[in-house]
């Protein structure tokens, strides 16, 4: 089982100052200049509306739009979203390619720089996941259903959640027994690091966990 280690203190995932996001947005838009929206849509399994010029981007069961011409990322109602999420969505548009998913799942630590970010990933994703669902693996499936989860043949409970259409995240839970306590882990398709940088993958894990925890709280009311 991966993910039991990693207690190093790492504050790299703390949100940087606003100007850092502005810089990241500028670089992202520059990188996307000259790229065809239809090609990005095909590579990223997105829909592209030729009449409006909008790319439609599902992210954790919410829906956003991006206009490459106007350099805007918006909610579906046209309201612009905050830079933190804009950067993540644009990085997905930048990173998608024609390569299919590998079907091979690996742990966060196995990505480039994974050891650098494992402390934050553990604290923001693995520990809350274990605290919320470690004793209630049956609850994971119910909490993940609104996110479009499908079952995997892993562990006692295995689920694949489409964070983005071409970037799934797997949650695997093991029931405790006399020898081992209950455990939960998060895995990614091996191709994830070809689409998003490792720090972005850590953010995806934390945001997925946040959604799962909110869904679980509603179910337990």
GIWOJO-V301652 format. One record per residue. N is the residue number from 0. RES is the residue in one letter. SS is DSSP state (~ for helix, > for strand, _ for the rest). OMEGA is omega in whole degrees, -180 to 180 (* if undefined). D_LAST is the distance of its C-alpha to the last C-alpha in Angstrom with 1 decimal. Layout:
BEGIN
n = {N N}
res = {RES RES}
ss = {SS SS}
omega = {OMEGA OMEGA}
d_last = {D_LAST D_LAST}
END
This chain:
BEGIN
n = {0 1 2 3 4 5 6 7 8 9 10 11 12 13 14 15 16 17 18 19 20 21 22 23 24 25 26 27 28 29 30 31 32 33 34 35 36 37 38 39 40 41 42 43 44 45 46 47 48 49 50 51 52 53 54 55 56 57 58 59 60 61 62 63 64 65 66 67 68 69 70 71 72 73 74 75 76 77 78 79 80 81 82 83 84 85 86 87 88 89 90 91 92 93 94 95 96 97 98 99 100 101 102 103 104 105 106 107 108 109 110 111 112 113 114 115 116 117 118 119 120 121 122 123 124 125 126 127 128 129 130 131 132 133 134 135 136 137 138 139 140 141 142 143 144 145 146 147 148 149 150 151 152 153 154 155 156 157 158 159 160 161 162 163 164 165 166 167 168 169 170 171 172 173 174 175 176 177 178 179 180 181 182 183 184 185 186 187 188 189 190 191 192 193 194 195 196 197 198 199 200 201 202 203 204 205 206 207 208 209 210 211 212 213 214 215 216 217 218 219 220}
res = {X X X X X X X X X X X X X X X X X X X X X X X X X X X X X X X X X X X X X X X X X X X X X X X X X X X X X X X X X X X X X X X X X X X X X X X X X X X X X X X X X X X X X X X X X X X X X X X X X X X X X X X X X X X X X X X X X X X X X X X X X X X X X X X X X X X X X X X X X X X X X X X X X X X X X X X X X X X X X X X X X X X X X X X X X X X X X X X X X X X X X X X X X X X X X X X X X X X X X X X X X X X X X X X X X X X X X X X X X X X X X}
ss = {_ _ _ _ _ _ _ _ _ _ _ _ _ _ _ _ _ ~ ~ ~ ~ ~ ~ ~ ~ ~ ~ ~ ~ ~ ~ ~ _ _ _ _ ~ ~ ~ ~ ~ ~ ~ ~ _ _ > > > _ _ _ _ > > > > > > _ _ > > > > > > _ _ _ _ > > > > _ _ _ _ > _ _ ~ ~ ~ ~ ~ ~ ~ ~ ~ ~ ~ ~ ~ _ _ _ _ _ _ _ _ _ > > > ~ ~ ~ _ _ _ ~ ~ ~ ~ ~ ~ ~ ~ ~ ~ ~ ~ ~ ~ ~ ~ ~ ~ ~ ~ _ _ _ ~ ~ ~ ~ ~ ~ ~ ~ ~ _ _ _ _ > > _ _ _ _ _ > > > > > > > > _ _ > > > > > > > > _ _ _ _ _ _ _ _ > > > > > > > _ _ ~ ~ ~ ~ _ _ ~ ~ ~ ~ ~ ~ ~ ~ ~ ~ ~ ~ ~ ~ ~ ~ ~ ~ ~ ~ ~ ~ ~ _}
omega = {177 165 179 -178 172 180 -177 179 -176 -177 -175 -178 174 -176 179 178 -176 -176 177 177 178 177 -179 177 -179 180 -179 -180 177 -180 -177 -180 178 178 -179 180 -179 179 178 180 -179 -178 -175 -178 180 173 -180 180 -177 -178 -179 -176 -177 168 179 -171 172 177 -179 175 169 -174 -178 179 175 174 180 -178 -178 -178 179 170 -169 162 -178 179 177 180 -179 -180 -176 -173 -179 -179 177 -179 -179 180 179 177 175 179 179 -169 -175 -180 -174 -178 178 173 -177 -174 179 -176 178 -179 -180 -177 -176 178 178 -178 -179 179 -180 -174 -173 179 178 -179 179 -175 -173 -177 -173 -178 177 179 -180 -179 -176 -170 -176 -180 -177 -178 178 -178 -179 -176 180 -179 -177 -177 179 179 178 -177 171 -175 173 179 179 172 175 172 177 -177 172 -179 178 177 164 -178 -178 178 179 177 -179 173 -178 -179 175 175 178 173 -177 -175 -176 173 176 -180 179 177 178 179 178 171 -176 -178 -172 -177 174 -179 -179 175 -175 180 175 178 176 178 178 178 -179 -180 176 179 179 179 -179 -179 178 179 179 179 177 -178 -176 -180 *}
d_last = {31.9 31.9 29.9 30.3 32.7 32.7 32.2 34.7 33.8 33.8 33.0 34.3 30.9 30.7 31.1 34.9 36.5 36.4 40.0 39.1 36.8 39.5 42.0 39.7 39.3 43.1 43.7 41.3 42.9 46.3 45.4 44.2 47.4 49.5 46.9 46.4 43.0 43.6 44.3 41.2 39.1 40.9 40.4 36.7 35.7 35.0 36.2 39.0 39.9 43.6 43.9 41.6 42.2 38.4 36.8 33.2 31.0 27.7 25.7 22.3 21.7 22.9 26.5 29.3 33.0 36.0 39.5 42.1 44.8 43.0 41.4 37.9 34.4 32.1 28.9 29.7 30.3 33.1 31.7 32.6 30.0 30.2 32.9 30.6 29.1 32.4 34.2 31.9 32.2 35.9 36.3 34.9 37.5 40.2 39.4 39.0 42.1 43.4 42.6 40.1 37.2 38.7 36.2 36.6 33.7 34.4 32.6 32.3 35.0 37.5 37.6 40.3 39.4 36.4 37.5 37.6 34.0 32.5 31.6 29.4 28.0 27.1 25.5 23.6 22.7 23.4 22.2 18.7 18.6 19.7 17.4 14.2 15.5 18.6 17.3 15.0 17.4 16.0 12.8 15.4 16.7 13.6 12.8 16.5 17.1 16.7 19.2 21.8 21.8 24.4 25.1 27.8 29.8 29.0 27.6 25.2 22.9 24.6 23.4 25.3 23.6 25.9 25.6 28.7 30.5 33.0 31.0 28.5 26.6 25.9 23.3 24.6 22.9 24.9 23.7 25.4 28.4 31.2 32.7 30.0 26.5 23.7 24.4 23.1 25.5 25.9 29.1 30.8 33.5 36.9 37.7 34.9 37.3 39.8 37.4 35.7 36.8 35.2 33.6 32.0 30.7 29.1 27.4 26.2 24.6 22.9 21.6 20.4 18.5 16.9 15.8 14.5 12.5 11.0 10.3 8.8 6.4 5.4 5.6 3.8 0.0}
END
